[in-house]
Amino acid sequence: MKWGKSQWLMLGGAVVVVVLLMLIPRTPSGTNAEVPLAGDGHQGHEHASMDQRVAEAAALVQGPDPMQGIMALRGILAEDSNNVEAHWQLGLFSLQSRQFDKAIGRFRKVIALAPARADAWLELGRSYAAVDSTALAKEAVLKYKTMVTDPAAQAAADAIIAGSTNEKQ
């Protein structure tokens, strides 16, 4: 059997495709295979903004190895202990993992750094409610309610207050 010009072109094209597939990176663009951990001396993100690093670390927490993201957030806080967004993310993850005391500490830190951040007051209230600190929960949610103008948000705050009050009766 003799090969014609079209068969040789198809074989050459297949070889080119295989070679190109072998040369492309294994990690999708926009994701980093490695995230710097606290104290590891890795400087791979020197050009990334702190907010971008926090966002990447938060995304890692939602992935298959959440501790890698938590450690990255802790590393960010080792560099900048007043990074509001890193404290916020760690507070949310503490709340998600039912570590309410840690969540309370994180949200209190967020509020100390950014007192006008209404969502921090709401999550602080929810955290207090989870540990049956009804008075503190009510105080935090009332503060949130004074900061928001959306009627739906205010109604949700009223429901949280009513729910925490009813649970104690």
Secondary structure, DSSP 8 states (H G I E B T S, - for coil): ----HHHHHHHHHHHHHHHHHHHS-SS-TT--S----TTS---TTTTS-HHHHHHHHHHHHTSS-HHHHHHHHHHHHHH-TT-HHHHHHHHHHHHHTT-HHHHHHHHHHHHHH-TT-HHHHHHHHHHHHHTT-HHHHHHHHHHHHHH---HHHHHHHHHHHHHHHHHH-
